[in-house]
Amino acid sequence: MDHYTLPWKFPESVPLSLRDVIGRPVRTVRPGEVITLEYIAGRVTFFLDEAGLVTEIGFEPEDSATRMA
């Protein structure tokens, strides 16, 4: 699974600035790492490249009803 096929839909309103992620759970994913499928409402995932630079940001909605079945 790559980070483009996560098991939930992204809402239209995602955090717009770094201040919006303060107090939220976060994780980082480097190339080749396994991504677990547990859902944590409000979690932000930073996808990094080999140099440790952010290439993508994923956001798990607060409302689990937006998850794909």
Contacts in CASP RR format, 6 or more apart in sequence:
PFRMAT RR
TARGET T0000
AUTHOR 0000-0000-0000
METHOD contacts of the structure
MODEL  1
MDHYTLPWKFPESVPLSLRDVIGRPVRTVRPGEVITLEYIAGRVTFFLDE
AGLVTEIGFEPEDSATRMA
1 35 0 8 1.000
3 29 0 8 1.000
3 35 0 8 1.000
3 45 0 8 1.000
3 47 0 8 1.000
3 56 0 8 1.000
3 58 0 8 1.000
6 35 0 8 1.000
6 58 0 8 1.000
7 37 0 8 1.000
7 39 0 8 1.000
7 67 0 8 1.000
7 68 0 8 1.000
8 39 0 8 1.000
8 60 0 8 1.000
8 61 0 8 1.000
8 66 0 8 1.000
8 67 0 8 1.000
8 68 0 8 1.000
9 61 0 8 1.000
9 66 0 8 1.000
9 67 0 8 1.000
9 68 0 8 1.000
10 58 0 8 1.000
10 59 0 8 1.000
10 61 0 8 1.000
11 59 0 8 1.000
11 61 0 8 1.000
11 63 0 8 1.000
11 66 0 8 1.000
14 57 0 8 1.000
14 58 0 8 1.000
14 59 0 8 1.000
15 21 0 8 1.000
15 24 0 8 1.000
15 44 0 8 1.000
15 59 0 8 1.000
21 44 0 8 1.000
24 42 0 8 1.000
24 43 0 8 1.000
24 44 0 8 1.000
25 40 0 8 1.000
25 42 0 8 1.000
25 43 0 8 1.000
25 44 0 8 1.000
26 43 0 8 1.000
26 44 0 8 1.000
26 45 0 8 1.000
26 46 0 8 1.000
27 43 0 8 1.000
27 44 0 8 1.000
27 45 0 8 1.000
27 46 0 8 1.000
28 45 0 8 1.000
28 46 0 8 1.000
28 47 0 8 1.000
28 48 0 8 1.000
29 35 0 8 1.000
29 45 0 8 1.000
29 46 0 8 1.000
29 47 0 8 1.000
29 48 0 8 1.000
30 48 0 8 1.000
30 50 0 8 1.000
30 52 0 8 1.000
31 48 0 8 1.000
31 49 0 8 1.000
31 50 0 8 1.000
35 45 0 8 1.000
39 60 0 8 1.000
39 64 0 8 1.000
39 67 0 8 1.000
40 60 0 8 1.000
41 60 0 8 1.000
41 61 0 8 1.000
41 62 0 8 1.000
41 63 0 8 1.000
41 64 0 8 1.000
42 59 0 8 1.000
42 60 0 8 1.000
42 61 0 8 1.000
42 62 0 8 1.000
43 59 0 8 1.000
43 60 0 8 1.000
44 57 0 8 1.000
44 58 0 8 1.000
44 59 0 8 1.000
44 60 0 8 1.000
45 57 0 8 1.000
45 58 0 8 1.000
45 59 0 8 1.000
45 60 0 8 1.000
46 54 0 8 1.000
46 56 0 8 1.000
46 57 0 8 1.000
46 58 0 8 1.000
47 54 0 8 1.000
47 55 0 8 1.000
47 56 0 8 1.000
47 57 0 8 1.000
47 58 0 8 1.000
48 54 0 8 1.000
48 55 0 8 1.000
49 55 0 8 1.000
61 67 0 8 1.000
END
